[in-house]
Amino acid sequence: MSFKLSEAVGPAGKVYAVDVEQHKLDRLREIAKERAVTNITAIKGAYDDPGLAPGTIDAAIILDTYHE
């Protein structure tokens, strides 16, 4: 979803991809580098805190969180 959102917001926009599993973030960074995508920032969140400062995002999409 991060790459679809990256295209949607364009080069002036920013996508924050938050996950609690580091290996998923590492893989996202690898793919972004391979594709030369620069508007995605991977953030290691906690189970009770996404690690995003208040007021820093315009919208959020939350996927597959029930099992976390």
WONORPE-V445387 format. One record per residue. N is the residue number from 1. PSI is psi in degrees with one decimal (NA if undefined). Layout:
BEGIN
N,PSI + N,PSI
END
This chain:
BEGIN
1,-30.7 + 2,-39.8 + 3,-34.5 + 4,-42.5 + 5,-36.8 + 6,-44.2 + 7,-40.3 + 8,-39.4 + 9,-16.3 + 10,178.8 + 11,-22.2 + 12,-13.0 + 13,175.2 + 14,136.8 + 15,126.7 + 16,114.8 + 17,111.6 + 18,134.3 + 19,156.5 + 20,-8.6 + 21,117.2 + 22,-38.2 + 23,-31.5 + 24,-39.4 + 25,-40.9 + 26,-43.1 + 27,-40.8 + 28,-43.9 + 29,-40.6 + 30,-47.5 + 31,-42.3 + 32,-40.9 + 33,-44.2 + 34,-38.0 + 35,-0.8 + 36,38.3 + 37,122.6 + 38,-0.9 + 39,20.3 + 40,129.2 + 41,122.9 + 42,130.6 + 43,129.9 + 44,110.3 + 45,171.7 + 46,167.7 + 47,-26.2 + 48,11.3 + 49,117.9 + 50,-10.8 + 51,21.2 + 52,130.3 + 53,143.7 + 54,137.9 + 55,11.5 + 56,-7.5 + 57,153.4 + 58,-27.9 + 59,159.1 + 60,142.4 + 61,124.5 + 62,120.8 + 63,145.1 + 64,49.8 + 65,-13.7 + 66,-43.2 + 67,-14.3 + 68,NA
END
